[in-house]
Amino acid sequence: LPSVLPEVSDEAWTQFVRAMVIAAPSVVSPSNAVGMFELTPRRLGDLGVVQKLARSKRGPRTVWVAIFVPPLTCAQFLNSPGIQYGVFSRSMRDYDTRAQTGAFGDPGGLSRSGALAVLHRCGPSGLSSWTQGERFPATEQLVERVDGVF
């Protein structure tokens, strides 16, 4: 895959993307994250892909819900690895640009790719929690796969 990040080789970007795929394209997780990268409704909202973000009770959980911005539908998103990859790439470019300016503070010894993985899974406040030692096992496993790729 052609790298979308400055100074990251195509090979390293491809390795990172492959490691960041954590589900089938059609999956909706229990926390309402969608697609092969489990993009959260809040992040999709940040990127302008969804609108009308709200919290909703789903069984014992409270999750974020939203509506895809037309003409895109949830079904189209879930059926298109290409659309999902495009949105994921935009998300990584945005996080990377902001991280390079110091917007998220010190990544606590994480490599660039490791910090992006934490940002993807947990958002900016999650990166701060990560550096203070507050970590979820699934996030730790993902970071172990990508930390040091670039």
N, C-alpha and C positions, 0 to 999 in steps of 0.2 A: 504494500500500500504506500502511496506517496505520503510522506510525512506532512502533517499540518502545523508542526511546531518548528520555529527557527532553531537551527543548530542541532536538530535531532535527525538522524539518518532514517532513510526509508526502512531499513532493516530493523532498527530499534523501535520505530513507531509500530511496525507490523507486529513485532513481538509483544509490545505493550497492549495493542488492541486485542490481539488473540487472548492474552491473559485476562483482559478486562471483560471478555464475554463470559457471563456467569449463568446464563439461562437460554432457553430456546427463544427465538424471536416472538413467539405468540404468548409467552408467559406473562401473567399478571401476578405479582407476589402477594402474600398476605398483607403486606404493608402498602399495597397498591402501586408499587414500582412496576414499570412496564418494559417489556422487551428484553432483548439479549444482554443489554447493559444495565437492566433494572434502573432505568431513569425514573426519578421520583416526580410526582406531580409538581412539587414546589420548584424543582430545578427546571422542569419543562415550562413552568410559568415564568421563571427568570429569563428563559430564552425566547419567550413569546410564542411557544408552541401550543400552550393551553391557556384558558382564561377561566374566570369565575372560580378561583380556588376557594375551597371551604373544607372545614373538618367535618367528618361524618363517622358515625358509629357503625362498625362492621363486626357483628358478633361482639366478642370481648374487647376488640381493638377500636381505637379512634385513629382514622387515617385521613390523609389529604385526598380530596377528590377535585376534579376539574373537568372542563369541557374542551376538547380540541378546537383550535381556531379553524373555522372553515376556510378553505374547502377540505382540509385534512380531517379525517375521522379516526377514532380509536381503532376501528377495524383495519383501516388502511395502514396505520402506524404498525400495528401488531403483525400485519402480513407483509411488511416490507423491511427486510434487513438493510437495504440501501438507505431508506429514510432514517432508520434508527442509527446507522453509522454516521450519517450526515449530522444529525442532532448531537450525537456523542462527540463528534469532532469539533463542532461549534462550542460545546461545553468545555472541552479540554483546552481549546484555544483561549476561551474567556478566562478560565481559572489560571492558566499558565501566564497570560498577560498580566493579570492582577497580582499573581504570586511574584512575578519578576519585579514588580514595583514595591514589594514589601507589604502589600495590603493585608496579608494574612499573618504577618509576623514570622518568627523563626520556626521553620518546620521541624525543629527538634532532631536534627541528624538524619532526617529522611532525604533521599535523593529527590531529584525533580520528579521522576516517575512515581516514587513512593508517595510524595506529597499530593500529586494529582489523584492518585488512587484514594487517599483518605478524603480529599475534597469531594471526589465523586460520590463516595459512599456516605459521608457524614456532613458535608458542607463546611463552610469556614469555621463555625463554632466547634464542629467536630474535630477539626485540625488542632484547635487550641486545646481541647480535651485530650486529644491523642498525645500531645507533647507533655501533658500533665500525668500521663499514665492510665487514663481512662480509656479502655479498649474493649471492643467486642471481638470474640474469636473469629467470626466470619470476615471481619475487616482485617484482622491480623493476618489471616490466611491469604487474602487478596494482596495485601501489601507485601508479604513475603514473596509472592510470585513476581511482583513488578519492581520492587525497590532495587535500584541500581541498574535498571535497564537503560536509563539515561539520566 
